[in-house]
Amino acid sequence: MTELFSTGLIADIILAFMALEAIVLVLYQRKTGRGFTQLSVFWMLFPGACLVLAIRAALVGAAWGWIALAVSFSLVAHLGYLRHRLRNNAK
C-alpha cells in the first residue's frame, strides 16, 4: 500500500477507472440513446480528473506550482461543467 501512494500509482489507477467509466457511459448512450452525451461525460469527469492529477503531483513531491495548476484547471473545468448543465437545463 505504501508504494501505491508514494509513487502516485494510486492516482493512475483512479484515472484509469475514470477513463473506463467514461467509455462505459458513452457506449451506453450510443447503444440505448439514453444517458449522458459525450460532452456531458467530459464535463462531468474532467474536474475530478484534474483533482486526481493534483493529488498525484502532491504524492510524488512535485513543485507546488504543478499542484496549483492542476487545482486551477479543476476550478475552470468545474465552472465549465456548471455552465454546460445550466445551458442544458434551460432548454
C-alpha positions in Angstrom: 0.0 0.0 0.0 2.8 2.4 0.8 4.2 2.0 -2.7 0.8 2.8 -4.3 0.8 6.1 -2.6 4.5 7.1 -2.5 4.8 6.5 -6.3 1.4 8.1 -7.2 0.3 4.8 -8.7 -3.0 5.1 -6.8 -3.8 8.2 -8.8 -3.0 6.4 -12.0 -5.4 3.6 -11.0 -8.1 6.1 -10.2 -7.6 7.9 -13.5 -7.8 4.5 -15.3 -11.1 3.8 -13.6 -12.4 7.2 -14.6 -11.5 6.6 -18.2 -13.3 3.3 -18.1 -16.3 5.0 -16.6 -16.3 7.5 -19.4 -16.1 4.7 -22.0 -19.0 2.8 -20.4 -21.2 5.9 -20.2 -20.5 6.9 -23.8 -21.1 3.3 -25.1 -24.3 3.1 -23.0 -25.6 6.3 -24.5 -24.7 5.2 -28.1 -26.4 1.8 -27.6 -29.6 3.0 -25.8 -29.9 6.6 -26.8 -30.4 7.3 -23.0 -27.9 8.7 -20.6 -25.2 11.3 -21.0 -23.8 12.8 -24.2 -20.1 12.6 -24.8 -19.8 16.3 -24.0 -21.7 15.8 -20.7 -19.4 12.9 -19.7 -16.4 15.0 -20.4 -17.6 18.0 -18.3 -18.7 15.6 -15.6 -15.4 13.8 -15.2 -12.8 16.4 -16.2 -12.8 18.4 -12.9 -12.3 15.3 -10.9 -9.5 14.1 -13.1 -7.8 17.4 -12.6 -8.1 17.0 -8.8 -6.7 13.5 -9.1 -3.7 14.8 -11.0 -3.2 17.4 -8.3 -3.2 14.6 -5.7 -0.8 12.6 -7.8 1.6 15.6 -8.1 1.4 16.1 -4.3 2.1 12.4 -3.6 5.2 12.3 -5.8 6.6 15.6 -4.4 6.1 17.8 -7.4 6.7 21.5 -7.1 3.8 23.4 -5.7 3.2 25.2 -9.0 2.2 22.0 -10.7 -0.3 21.2 -7.9 -1.7 24.7 -8.1 -2.0 24.5 -11.8 -4.0 21.2 -11.6 -6.3 22.6 -8.9 -6.8 25.7 -11.0 -7.7 23.6 -14.1 -10.1 21.8 -11.9 -11.9 25.0 -10.9 -12.1 26.2 -14.5 -13.4 22.7 -15.6 -16.0 22.8 -12.7 -17.2 26.2 -13.9 -17.4 24.8 -17.4 -19.4 21.9 -16.1 -21.8 24.2 -14.3 -22.2 26.3 -17.4 -22.9 23.2 -19.5 -25.5 22.0 -17.1 -27.3 25.3 -16.8 -27.4 25.6 -20.6 -28.9 22.1 -21.0 -31.4 22.5 -18.2 -32.6 25.8 -19.7 -33.7 24.1 -22.9 
